[in-house]
Amino acid sequence: MRICGTKLTHDGAIALVQDGRLVFCDDQEKRHNDPRYQSIDNLDAIVAALAEQRLDPCDVDQFVIDGGDGEDESQFQIGREPSDRQFCRPLSVK
């Protein structure tokens, strides 16, 4: 089972655990030499971090998101095409 954990606010980070083992953990501030204490303002950062590991959001079994403040909204579509049998619903954070 693959679980992607994300902390959106202060010191934002993205991690992936597969079958109980850490695959990767990226601090947002270190991804592109971003400023310290960088938050994740757009869920596209999750898609990009997974792509760097040659993974697609459809390859993840569960997403765990911490730190939403309820004021901003972001979403991305999980799935390749609506006709795909494994098409997933959009994931959104409010």
Secondary structure, DSSP 8 states (H G I E B T S, - for coil): -EEEEEE-SSS-EEEEEETTEEEEEEEHHHHTT--TT----STHHHHHHHHHTT--GGG-SEEEEE---SS--EEE--SS-TTSTT----EEE-
